[in-house]
Amino acid sequence: MALDPTKYKDWQISEDAEKKMPMPEEWQEKLGLKRNEILPMGRLAKLDFLKIMDRLKDRSDGKYIEVTAITPTPLGEGKSTTSCGLMEGLGKRGVNVGGALRQPSGGPTMNIKGTAAGGGKSLLIPMTEFSLGLTGDINDIMNAHNLAMVALTARMQHERNYNDEQLQRLTGMRRIDVDPTQVEMGWIIDYCAQSLRNIVIGIGGRYDGFTMQSKFGIAVGSECMAILSIVRNLADLRQRLDEITLAFDKSGKPVTTGDLEVGGAMTAWMRNTINPTLMCTAEYQPCMVHAGPFANIAVGQSSIIADRIGLKMFDYHVTESGFGADIGFEKFWNVKCRNSGLKPHVSVLTTTIRALKMHGGGPRVIAGLAMPEEYTKENVGLVEKGMENMVHHIKTVRRSGINPVVCINCFHTDTDAEIKAIREAAEAAGARCAKSTHWADGGDGALEFADAVIDACNEENDFDFLYPLKTKLRDRVELIAKEVYGADGVAWTPEAEKKAKMLESDPKYDDYSTMMVKTHLSLSHDPTLKGVPKGWTLPIRDVLIYSGAKFLCPCAGTISLMPGTCSNPAFRRVDVDVNTGKVKGLF
């Protein structure tokens, strides 16, 4: 019997559940894996996806279930909790179920939001390992990414210090002539470090590097992470890591990782990241962890590799997209599914009464501060006023050809009248709707939810993309802005429009995916605008080029690729019991 989440912290519930967690050799037997298909790493394991896929290549795929959400409060609305709860509910129904979630970043774990392990009786275990680096994928990605920057900045220094003859003799390579004002890439670290957003490097003498402006982003926003989320195998990873655009030379030609002969070493750092890590829910449904979060500035999806394995191994496979349906689902729909060739059976729209009240005009929700009483007392009128945001997201999912299931992720303060109002609005908008108390009750509280998902999976859908690949970049952004965000149109800065026109004129970018960079706290570019904003235009200030991932990333508003740490961060409460060595205080 799991511990009562109203009396115990998540890390304590995880610690209790871990007592019966299967070890790698037990997972091998439970999942029917061959000995060489599971790679033990302590009490965790990685799965050798190439061996598994080769053995199961002729097996039919299971049902493909995506989990997204309405526009969240700064606290998040529990997509990971809902994903775990759904796996647990389906497990209670006796079906063969598993899933794939994203690895959390050290940024939010040590900042305001905490870990992304789920919560209550619906979480991933072991929670400590999950929250603090897991099997090292993000660390390997940081090393690979920063090695590319080492290669670029060292080359710029040597080209400044030596003439062509000396350069050829010392390096055996031609002069590249990087334009220091057109360096696309920066450095990464896996924390929210606002002081590193804009920096100057190379201060000192001629042997201390090339002096120029530079920048840091958060690690999970790295193009290396984007590549990991979409690759099909190690050969694909190797090729893509040679095609990353680091900068442009003074004639406007891209300077790539291949030009600097660093792609091979980057692949060596990332070779182990290619295999997903195997974890499980608190009720022991298997769940892979692969790729990273932050759908507002990155892909924000678990990997195609994990989904391909899961669809072969499980009859029902659950995957999660970051933030609201305007961001996470849109990228799942038009980027991930286009790259994978996989067709989802259903999308779950995670909804909370808390978020609906915020969109209905409730007081500002501030992470780290107590919730205003409007969010814990019945107020059907406030819920109804916020319903427009949920209905907007239902329409977005239906625009893809899928009829979604709205999951009411219940808090203990939610009332029957508030839940009834959500049901009526969701069903009127064409969606199934289910109440779920998985946080408090685990799988037993998710049975209605699981049944609704099973029913939806048995229904045919007309899934199709928002736009064909031949659509030009600016036209794609216009479609996404109007059809998904509800904008009146798009306004490009002169610099961004010039870059967009350059990209549209070059045929090599024709098949690149469009991966939007936008705040997750509003349908618009302005995080303070809640509900469904009207009469606004989406401003685009830049387009990032991810030539290894084959993404063009239009940046909306003032969103930064490096989040900031708050005044009361979570790391103040994390500690280690010096007698047992156990970590405490993780959420």
VEXDREN-2710 file (C-alpha; in Angstrom, 1 decimal):
% VEXDREN-2710
k/r/px/py/pz
1/MET/0.0/0.0/0.0
2/ALA/1.6/3.3/-1.1
3/LEU/2.0/6.1/1.4
4/ASP/-0.8/8.7/1.7
5/PRO/0.4/11.7/-0.5
6/THR/-1.5/14.1/1.8
7/LYS/0.8/13.1/4.6
8/TYR/4.1/12.3/2.9
9/LYS/6.4/14.1/0.4
10/ASP/6.9/12.7/-3.1
11/TRP/10.5/11.7/-2.3
12/GLN/9.2/9.6/0.6
13/ILE/6.5/7.9/-1.5
14/SER/9.2/7.1/-4.1
15/GLU/11.5/5.8/-1.5
16/ASP/8.8/3.5/-0.1
17/ALA/7.8/2.2/-3.6
18/GLU/11.4/1.5/-4.5
19/LYS/11.5/-1.3/-1.9
20/LYS/9.7/-3.5/-4.4
21/MET/11.0/-2.0/-7.6
22/PRO/12.2/-4.6/-10.1
23/MET/15.9/-4.8/-10.7
24/PRO/17.3/-5.1/-14.3
25/GLU/17.3/-8.9/-14.3
26/GLU/13.7/-8.9/-13.1
27/TRP/12.7/-6.4/-15.9
28/GLN/14.4/-8.7/-18.4
29/GLU/12.1/-11.5/-17.4
30/LYS/9.0/-9.3/-17.0
31/LEU/9.4/-7.7/-20.4
32/GLY/10.5/-10.8/-22.3
33/LEU/13.9/-9.2/-23.2
34/LYS/16.9/-11.1/-24.3
35/ARG/20.0/-10.9/-22.1
36/ASN/21.9/-8.7/-24.5
37/GLU/18.9/-6.3/-24.9
38/ILE/19.1/-4.8/-21.4
39/LEU/22.2/-2.9/-20.2
40/PRO/22.3/-2.8/-16.4
41/MET/23.5/0.5/-14.8
42/GLY/23.2/-0.2/-11.0
43/ARG/19.5/-0.6/-10.1
44/LEU/18.6/1.1/-13.4
45/ALA/19.2/-0.1/-17.0
46/LYS/19.3/1.1/-20.5
47/LEU/17.6/-0.7/-23.4
48/ASP/19.5/-1.6/-26.5
49/PHE/17.0/-0.3/-28.9
50/LEU/18.7/-1.6/-32.1
51/LYS/18.6/-5.2/-30.8
52/ILE/15.1/-4.9/-29.5
53/MET/13.8/-3.3/-32.8
54/ASP/15.5/-5.9/-34.9
55/ARG/13.9/-8.8/-32.9
56/LEU/10.4/-7.1/-32.8
57/LYS/10.4/-5.6/-36.3
58/ASP/7.6/-7.7/-37.5
59/ARG/5.4/-7.2/-34.5
60/SER/2.4/-4.9/-34.9
61/ASP/2.5/-1.6/-33.1
62/GLY/0.4/-0.9/-30.1
63/LYS/-1.9/2.0/-29.4
64/TYR/-0.1/5.4/-29.4
65/ILE/-1.3/7.8/-26.7
66/GLU/0.0/11.4/-26.4
67/VAL/-0.5/13.5/-23.3
68/THR/-0.6/17.3/-23.5
69/ALA/-2.4/20.1/-21.5
70/ILE/-4.2/23.4/-21.5
71/THR/-2.1/26.6/-20.9
72/PRO/-0.6/26.0/-17.5
73/THR/-0.1/28.1/-14.4
74/PRO/3.6/28.6/-13.6
75/LEU/3.3/25.5/-11.3
76/GLY/2.4/23.2/-14.2
77/GLU/-0.8/21.1/-14.4
78/GLY/0.6/17.6/-13.9
79/LYS/1.2/16.1/-17.4
80/SER/3.8/13.8/-16.0
81/THR/1.6/12.9/-13.1
82/THR/-1.3/12.3/-15.5
83/SER/0.9/10.2/-17.8
84/CYS/2.0/8.0/-14.8
85/GLY/-1.6/7.9/-13.6
86/LEU/-2.8/6.7/-17.0
87/MET/-0.2/4.0/-17.1
88/GLU/-1.3/2.9/-13.6
89/GLY/-5.0/3.0/-14.5
90/LEU/-4.4/1.0/-17.7
91/GLY/-2.3/-1.4/-15.6
92/LYS/-5.3/-1.9/-13.2
93/ARG/-7.4/-2.8/-16.2
94/GLY/-5.0/-5.6/-17.0
95/VAL/-3.5/-4.3/-20.2
96/ASN/0.1/-4.4/-21.4
97/VAL/1.1/-0.8/-20.9
98/GLY/4.3/1.2/-20.8
99/GLY/5.4/4.7/-21.7
100/ALA/8.2/7.2/-22.5
101/LEU/8.7/10.4/-20.6
102/ARG/11.4/13.1/-20.8
103/GLN/14.4/13.5/-18.5
104/PRO/14.1/16.5/-16.2
105/SER/16.6/19.4/-16.4
106/GLY/18.6/20.4/-13.4
107/GLY/17.4/24.0/-14.1
108/PRO/13.8/23.6/-12.8
109/THR/14.7/20.8/-10.4
110/MET/17.0/23.2/-8.5
111/ASN/14.8/26.2/-9.1
112/ILE/11.1/26.8/-8.6
113/LYS/9.1/24.0/-10.4
114/GLY/10.9/21.0/-8.9
115/THR/11.4/17.7/-10.6
116/ALA/9.3/16.3/-13.4
117/ALA/8.8/12.9/-11.8
118/GLY/5.0/13.2/-11.4
119/GLY/3.6/13.3/-7.9
120/GLY/1.6/11.6/-5.2
121/LYS/0.9/8.0/-6.0
122/SER/1.5/8.7/-9.7
123/LEU/5.2/9.2/-10.1
124/LEU/8.4/7.7/-11.6
125/ILE/10.8/5.8/-9.5
126/PRO/13.6/5.9/-8.4
127/MET/12.9/9.6/-8.0
128/THR/16.3/10.7/-6.8
129/GLU/18.2/9.2/-9.7
130/PHE/15.6/10.6/-12.1
131/SER/15.9/14.1/-10.7
132/LEU/19.7/14.2/-10.4
133/GLY/21.2/13.2/-13.7
134/LEU/19.8/9.7/-14.2
135/THR/22.3/7.7/-16.4
136/GLY/24.2/10.8/-17.7
137/ASP/22.5/11.7/-21.0
138/ILE/22.3/15.4/-20.3
139/ASN/25.9/15.5/-19.1
140/ASP/27.0/13.8/-22.3
141/ILE/25.0/16.2/-24.3
142/MET/26.6/19.2/-22.5
143/ASN/30.1/17.8/-23.2
144/ALA/29.3/17.2/-26.9
145/HIS/27.8/20.7/-27.4
146/ASN/30.5/22.6/-25.5
147/LEU/33.2/20.7/-27.4
148/ALA/31.8/22.1/-30.6
149/MET/32.1/25.6/-29.1
150/VAL/35.7/24.8/-28.0
151/ALA/36.5/23.8/-31.6
152/LEU/35.0/27.0/-33.0
153/THR/36.5/29.4/-30.6
154/ALA/39.9/27.8/-30.7
155/ARG/39.9/27.9/-34.5
156/MET/39.0/31.6/-34.4
157/GLN/41.9/32.3/-32.1
158/HIS/44.4/30.4/-34.2
159/GLU/43.2/32.0/-37.5
160/ARG/43.7/35.4/-35.8
161/ASN/47.2/34.5/-34.6
162/TYR/48.7/32.9/-37.7
163/ASN/48.9/33.6/-41.4
164/ASP/47.7/31.2/-44.0
165/GLU/51.0/29.4/-44.3
166/GLN/51.5/29.0/-40.6
167/LEU/47.9/27.9/-40.2
168/GLN/48.2/25.2/-42.9
169/ARG/51.5/23.9/-41.3
170/LEU/50.1/23.8/-37.7
171/THR/46.6/22.5/-38.4
172/GLY/46.6/21.0/-41.8
173/MET/43.4/23.0/-42.6
174/ARG/42.4/25.9/-44.7
175/ARG/41.3/29.3/-43.2
176/ILE/37.6/29.4/-42.5
177/ASP/37.3/33.1/-41.7
178/VAL/34.4/33.0/-39.2
179/ASP/32.4/36.2/-38.9
180/PRO/32.4/36.9/-35.1
181/THR/29.2/38.8/-35.5
182/GLN/27.4/35.7/-37.0
183/VAL/28.1/33.0/-34.4
184/GLU/24.9/31.0/-34.2
185/MET/25.8/28.7/-31.3
186/GLY/26.6/29.5/-27.7
187/TRP/27.6/27.4/-24.6
188/ILE/25.2/25.4/-22.4
189/ILE/24.8/24.5/-18.7
190/ASP/22.0/22.6/-17.1
191/TYR/20.9/25.3/-14.6
192/CYS/18.8/28.4/-14.8
193/ALA/21.6/30.9/-14.9
194/GLN/20.5/34.4/-16.1
195/SER/23.9/35.9/-15.5
196/LEU/25.2/33.8/-18.4
197/ARG/22.7/34.8/-21.0
198/ASN/25.0/37.4/-22.5
199/ILE/28.7/37.2/-21.9
200/VAL/32.1/38.3/-23.3
201/ILE/34.7/35.7/-23.8
202/GLY/38.4/35.7/-24.6
203/ILE/39.4/38.6/-22.4
204/GLY/43.2/38.7/-21.9
205/GLY/46.1/38.2/-24.3
206/ARG/46.4/36.6/-27.7
207/TYR/46.7/33.2/-26.1
208/ASP/43.5/33.6/-24.1
209/GLY/41.0/33.0/-26.8
210/PHE/39.1/35.1/-29.3
211/THR/37.5/38.1/-27.7
212/MET/33.8/38.4/-28.6
213/GLN/30.3/38.5/-27.3
214/SER/28.8/35.0/-26.5
215/LYS/26.0/33.4/-24.6
216/PHE/24.8/30.4/-22.6
217/GLY/21.6/28.5/-23.0
218/ILE/20.1/25.8/-20.8
219/ALA/21.4/22.3/-21.7
220/VAL/18.1/20.7/-22.7
221/GLY/17.6/23.5/-25.3
222/SER/20.8/22.3/-27.1
223/GLU/20.6/21.3/-30.7
224/CYS/22.3/18.1/-29.6
225/MET/19.2/17.3/-27.4
226/ALA/17.0/18.1/-30.4
227/ILE/18.9/15.7/-32.5
228/LEU/18.7/12.9/-29.9
229/SER/14.9/13.3/-29.8
230/ILE/14.5/12.6/-33.5
231/VAL/17.3/10.3/-34.6
232/ARG/16.6/6.8/-35.8
233/ASN/20.0/5.1/-35.0
234/LEU/23.7/5.8/-34.3
235/ALA/24.5/6.3/-37.9
236/ASP/21.8/9.0/-38.1
237/LEU/23.2/10.6/-34.9
238/ARG/26.7/10.6/-36.4
239/GLN/25.7/12.3/-39.6
240/ARG/23.5/15.0/-37.9
241/LEU/26.3/15.9/-35.5
242/ASP/28.5/16.7/-38.5
243/GLU/25.8/19.1/-39.9
244/ILE/25.3/21.5/-37.1
245/THR/25.7/25.2/-38.1
246/LEU/28.0/26.9/-35.6
247/ALA/28.5/30.2/-37.4
248/PHE/28.8/31.9/-40.8
249/ASP/32.0/32.9/-42.5
250/LYS/32.5/36.4/-43.8
251/SER/31.1/35.5/-47.2
252/GLY/27.8/34.2/-45.6
253/LYS/28.6/30.5/-45.9
254/PRO/27.6/28.2/-43.0
255/VAL/30.5/26.9/-40.8
256/THR/29.6/23.5/-39.6
257/THR/30.8/20.9/-37.0
258/GLY/31.9/18.9/-40.0
259/ASP/34.1/21.8/-41.3
260/LEU/35.8/21.7/-37.9
261/GLU/36.1/17.9/-37.8
262/VAL/34.5/17.7/-34.4
263/GLY/31.4/15.7/-35.2
264/GLY/33.1/12.4/-34.5
265/ALA/34.3/13.4/-31.1
266/MET/30.8/14.7/-30.3
267/THR/29.3/11.3/-31.3
268/ALA/31.8/9.6/-29.0
269/TRP/30.5/11.7/-26.1
270/MET/26.9/10.9/-27.0
271/ARG/27.3/7.3/-28.0
272/ASN/25.6/6.0/-24.8
273/THR/22.7/8.5/-25.0
274/ILE/21.2/6.7/-27.9
275/ASN/19.6/4.0/-25.7
276/PRO/16.6/4.9/-23.4
277/THR/16.8/4.4/-19.7
278/LEU/14.2/2.1/-18.1
279/MET/12.3/3.2/-15.1
280/CYS/8.8/2.5/-13.8
281/THR/5.8/4.1/-12.1
282/ALA/5.1/3.7/-8.4
283/GLU/2.9/0.8/-9.3
284/TYR/5.6/-0.8/-11.5
285/GLN/4.5/-0.1/-15.0
286/PRO/7.6/0.1/-17.2
287/CYS/8.4/3.6/-18.5
288/MET/11.4/4.7/-20.6
289/VAL/13.1/8.1/-20.1
290/HIS/14.7/9.6/-23.2
291/ALA/15.4/13.2/-24.4
292/GLY/14.5/16.3/-22.5
293/PRO/12.0/19.0/-21.5
294/PHE/11.3/22.7/-22.3
295/ALA/8.9/22.6/-25.3
296/ASN/8.8/26.4/-25.2
297/ILE/12.5/26.7/-26.3
298/ALA/13.2/23.1/-27.5
299/VAL/11.3/20.1/-29.0
300/GLY/10.0/19.1/-25.5
301/GLN/9.2/15.5/-26.5
302/SER/10.4/12.1/-25.4
303/SER/12.4/10.5/-28.2
304/ILE/11.2/8.8/-31.4
305/ILE/13.5/5.9/-30.5
306/ALA/11.6/5.3/-27.2
307/ASP/8.3/5.6/-28.9
308/ARG/9.3/3.1/-31.5
309/ILE/10.4/0.6/-28.9
310/GLY/7.4/1.2/-26.7
311/LEU/4.9/0.6/-29.6
312/LYS/6.6/-2.8/-30.2
313/MET/6.8/-3.8/-26.6
314/PHE/3.5/-2.6/-25.2
315/ASP/-0.2/-2.8/-26.4
316/TYR/-0.7/0.7/-25.1
317/HIS/2.2/3.2/-25.2
318/VAL/2.0/6.6/-23.4
319/THR/4.2/9.5/-24.4
320/GLU/4.2/13.2/-23.2
321/SER/4.6/16.5/-24.9
322/GLY/5.8/19.6/-23.0
323/PHE/3.5/22.4/-21.7
324/GLY/0.2/23.3/-23.4
325/ALA/-1.2/21.9/-26.7
326/ASP/-0.3/25.2/-28.5
327/ILE/3.4/24.3/-28.0
328/GLY/4.0/20.6/-27.0
329/PHE/1.2/19.1/-29.0
330/GLU/1.8/21.3/-32.0
331/LYS/5.4/20.1/-32.1
332/PHE/4.3/16.5/-31.6
333/TRP/1.8/16.9/-34.4
334/ASN/3.8/18.7/-37.0
335/VAL/7.5/17.9/-36.1
336/LYS/7.8/14.7/-34.2
337/CYS/5.1/12.7/-36.0
338/ARG/6.3/13.9/-39.4
339/ASN/9.9/12.8/-38.5
340/SER/8.8/9.5/-37.1
341/GLY/6.1/8.5/-39.5
342/LEU/4.0/7.4/-36.5
343/LYS/0.3/8.1/-36.2
344/PRO/-1.2/8.7/-32.7
345/HIS/-4.5/7.1/-31.7
346/VAL/-5.5/9.7/-29.1
347/SER/-4.3/12.9/-27.3
348/VAL/-5.0/13.5/-23.7
349/LEU/-5.6/17.1/-22.7
350/THR/-4.6/17.5/-19.0
351/THR/-6.9/20.1/-17.3
352/THR/-7.0/21.4/-13.8
353/ILE/-9.6/23.5/-12.1
354/ARG/-6.8/25.6/-10.8
355/ALA/-5.6/26.6/-14.3
356/LEU/-9.2/27.3/-15.5
357/LYS/-9.8/29.6/-12.6
358/MET/-6.5/31.5/-13.5
359/HIS/-7.7/31.9/-17.1
360/GLY/-11.1/33.0/-15.9
361/GLY/-9.6/36.0/-14.2
362/GLY/-8.4/34.5/-10.9
363/PRO/-5.5/36.2/-8.9
364/ARG/-2.0/35.8/-10.2
365/VAL/-0.4/32.4/-9.5
366/ILE/3.2/32.9/-8.2
367/ALA/5.4/29.9/-7.9
368/GLY/6.8/29.6/-4.4
369/LEU/4.0/31.6/-2.7
370/ALA/0.8/30.2/-1.2
371/MET/-2.2/29.9/-3.5
372/PRO/-4.9/32.6/-3.1
373/GLU/-8.1/31.2/-1.6
374/GLU/-10.0/31.6/-4.9
375/TYR/-8.1/28.5/-6.0
376/THR/-9.1/26.3/-3.1
377/LYS/-12.8/27.3/-2.7
378/GLU/-15.7/26.5/-5.0
379/ASN/-16.2/29.1/-7.7
380/VAL/-18.0/27.6/-10.7
381/GLY/-18.3/31.0/-12.3
382/LEU/-14.6/31.5/-12.4
383/VAL/-14.1/28.0/-13.8
384/GLU/-16.7/28.7/-16.6
385/LYS/-15.0/32.0/-17.5
386/GLY/-11.7/30.1/-18.0
387/MET/-13.2/27.4/-20.0
388/GLU/-12.5/29.2/-23.3
389/ASN/-8.8/28.3/-22.9
390/MET/-9.6/24.6/-22.6
391/VAL/-12.0/24.7/-25.6
392/HIS/-9.4/26.4/-27.7
393/HIS/-6.9/23.6/-27.0
394/ILE/-9.6/21.0/-27.8
395/LYS/-10.1/22.7/-31.2
396/THR/-6.3/22.6/-31.8
397/VAL/-6.2/18.8/-31.2
398/ARG/-9.3/18.3/-33.3
399/ARG/-7.7/20.3/-36.0
400/SER/-5.1/17.5/-36.3
401/GLY/-7.9/14.9/-36.9
402/ILE/-7.9/13.5/-33.3
403/ASN/-10.8/13.6/-30.9
404/PRO/-9.1/14.2/-27.5
405/VAL/-9.8/12.9/-24.1
406/VAL/-9.9/15.7/-21.5
407/CYS/-8.5/14.5/-18.2
408/ILE/-9.6/16.4/-15.1
409/ASN/-6.5/16.1/-13.0
410/CYS/-8.3/16.4/-9.6
411/PHE/-7.0/18.2/-6.5
412/HIS/-8.7/17.5/-3.2
413/THR/-10.2/21.0/-3.1
414/ASP/-12.1/20.5/-6.4
415/THR/-15.8/20.2/-6.1
416/ASP/-18.5/18.1/-7.9
417/ALA/-20.1/21.3/-9.3
418/GLU/-16.8/22.5/-10.8
419/ILE/-16.0/19.1/-12.3
420/LYS/-19.5/18.9/-13.8
421/ALA/-19.0/22.3/-15.5
422/ILE/-15.8/21.0/-17.1
423/ARG/-17.5/17.8/-18.3
424/GLU/-20.3/19.7/-20.0
425/ALA/-18.0/22.2/-21.7
426/ALA/-15.5/19.5/-22.9
427/GLU/-18.3/17.2/-24.3
428/ALA/-20.0/20.2/-26.0
429/ALA/-16.7/20.9/-27.7
430/GLY/-16.5/17.3/-29.0
431/ALA/-14.1/15.7/-26.6
432/ARG/-14.5/12.8/-24.2
433/CYS/-14.0/13.8/-20.6
434/ALA/-12.9/11.8/-17.5
435/LYS/-12.3/12.7/-13.9
436/SER/-9.1/11.2/-12.4
437/THR/-7.8/11.1/-8.9
438/HIS/-4.5/9.4/-9.7
439/TRP/-2.4/11.8/-7.6
440/ALA/-4.3/10.7/-4.4
441/ASP/-5.3/7.1/-5.4
442/GLY/-2.9/5.9/-8.1
443/GLY/-4.3/3.5/-10.7
444/ASP/-7.5/3.0/-8.7
445/GLY/-8.3/6.6/-9.1
446/ALA/-7.6/6.5/-12.9
447/LEU/-10.0/3.8/-14.0
448/GLU/-12.6/6.1/-15.6
449/PHE/-9.8/7.9/-17.3
450/ALA/-8.2/4.7/-18.5
451/ASP/-11.6/3.5/-19.9
452/ALA/-12.1/6.7/-21.8
453/VAL/-8.6/6.4/-23.4
454/ILE/-9.2/2.8/-24.4
455/ASP/-12.5/3.8/-26.0
456/ALA/-10.8/6.7/-27.9
457/CYS/-8.0/4.4/-29.1
458/ASN/-10.6/2.1/-30.7
459/GLU/-12.0/5.0/-32.7
460/GLU/-10.7/5.8/-36.1
461/ASN/-9.2/9.3/-36.6
462/ASP/-8.1/11.4/-39.6
463/PHE/-4.8/12.5/-38.3
464/ASP/-3.0/14.9/-40.7
465/PHE/-0.5/17.7/-40.5
466/LEU/-1.3/21.4/-40.4
467/TYR/0.7/22.1/-43.5
468/PRO/2.7/20.2/-46.2
469/LEU/6.5/20.4/-46.2
470/LYS/6.4/22.5/-49.4
471/THR/4.9/25.4/-47.4
472/LYS/7.4/28.3/-47.0
473/LEU/8.7/29.2/-43.6
474/ARG/6.8/32.5/-43.2
475/ASP/3.6/30.9/-44.4
476/ARG/4.0/28.1/-41.8
477/VAL/4.5/30.5/-39.0
478/GLU/1.4/32.4/-40.2
479/LEU/-0.6/29.2/-40.1
480/ILE/0.6/28.2/-36.6
481/ALA/0.0/31.7/-35.3
482/LYS/-3.5/31.9/-36.6
483/GLU/-4.7/28.3/-36.4
484/VAL/-3.0/27.2/-33.1
485/TYR/-2.4/30.4/-31.1
486/GLY/-5.4/32.5/-32.3
487/ALA/-3.3/35.5/-33.5
488/ASP/-4.5/37.9/-36.1
489/GLY/-1.2/37.6/-38.0
490/VAL/2.6/37.8/-37.7
491/ALA/5.0/40.8/-37.5
492/TRP/8.6/40.1/-38.4
493/THR/11.5/42.3/-37.3
494/PRO/13.5/43.5/-40.4
495/GLU/16.4/41.2/-39.3
496/ALA/14.2/38.2/-38.8
497/GLU/12.4/38.7/-42.1
498/LYS/15.7/39.1/-43.9
499/LYS/16.9/35.8/-42.4
500/ALA/13.6/34.1/-43.3
501/LYS/13.8/35.2/-46.9
502/MET/17.4/33.9/-47.1
503/LEU/16.3/30.6/-45.7
504/GLU/13.3/30.4/-48.1
505/SER/15.5/31.1/-51.1
506/ASP/17.9/28.2/-50.4
507/PRO/16.3/24.8/-51.4
508/LYS/18.4/22.9/-48.8
509/TYR/16.1/24.3/-46.1
510/ASP/12.8/23.2/-47.9
511/ASP/12.4/20.0/-45.8
512/TYR/13.4/21.5/-42.5
513/SER/10.8/21.3/-39.7
514/THR/9.4/24.5/-38.2
515/MET/10.0/24.5/-34.4
516/MET/8.5/27.5/-32.7
517/VAL/10.1/29.2/-29.7
518/LYS/7.4/30.9/-27.5
519/THR/6.3/31.3/-23.9
520/HIS/4.3/28.4/-22.5
521/LEU/2.3/30.7/-20.1
522/SER/0.0/32.2/-22.7
523/LEU/-1.4/31.3/-26.1
524/SER/0.3/34.5/-27.2
525/HIS/3.9/35.7/-26.9
526/ASP/3.1/37.6/-23.8
527/PRO/3.0/35.5/-20.6
528/THR/0.7/37.9/-18.8
529/LEU/-2.2/37.4/-21.3
530/LYS/-4.4/34.5/-20.0
531/GLY/-7.5/32.8/-21.4
532/VAL/-7.7/33.2/-25.2
533/PRO/-6.2/36.6/-26.1
534/LYS/-7.9/38.6/-28.9
535/GLY/-6.7/41.2/-31.3
536/TRP/-3.0/40.5/-31.2
537/THR/-0.1/39.9/-33.6
538/LEU/2.8/37.4/-33.0
539/PRO/6.2/39.2/-33.2
540/ILE/9.1/37.2/-34.6
541/ARG/12.6/38.6/-33.7
542/ASP/14.9/35.8/-35.0
543/VAL/15.1/32.4/-36.6
544/LEU/17.6/29.9/-35.2
545/ILE/19.1/27.4/-37.6
546/TYR/19.4/23.8/-36.3
547/SER/20.9/22.3/-39.4
548/GLY/21.8/19.0/-37.7
549/ALA/18.3/18.4/-36.4
550/LYS/16.9/20.1/-39.6
551/PHE/14.9/22.6/-37.7
552/LEU/14.2/26.3/-38.3
553/CYS/13.2/27.9/-35.0
554/PRO/11.3/31.2/-35.2
555/CYS/11.6/33.1/-31.8
556/ALA/8.5/34.9/-30.6
557/GLY/8.6/37.8/-28.2
558/THR/11.3/38.2/-25.7
559/ILE/11.6/34.5/-24.6
560/SER/15.2/33.6/-23.6
561/LEU/16.9/30.3/-24.2
562/MET/18.3/30.6/-20.7
563/PRO/15.7/30.7/-17.9
564/GLY/16.5/32.5/-14.6
565/THR/16.7/31.2/-11.0
566/CYS/14.1/32.6/-8.7
567/SER/14.6/34.3/-5.3
568/ASN/13.5/31.2/-3.3
569/PRO/14.9/28.2/-5.3
570/ALA/14.3/24.5/-4.6
571/PHE/18.0/23.8/-4.0
572/ARG/17.6/25.5/-0.5
573/ARG/15.5/22.5/0.6
574/VAL/17.5/19.7/-1.0
575/ASP/20.0/17.9/1.3
576/VAL/21.6/14.5/2.0
577/ASP/21.1/12.5/5.2
578/VAL/24.8/12.0/6.2
579/ASN/24.0/8.8/8.1
580/THR/22.2/7.0/5.2
581/GLY/23.5/8.9/2.2
582/LYS/19.9/9.4/1.0
583/VAL/18.8/12.6/-0.7
584/LYS/15.8/14.4/0.9
585/GLY/13.8/17.5/0.0
586/LEU/13.3/16.7/-3.7
587/PHE/9.8/18.1/-4.1
END
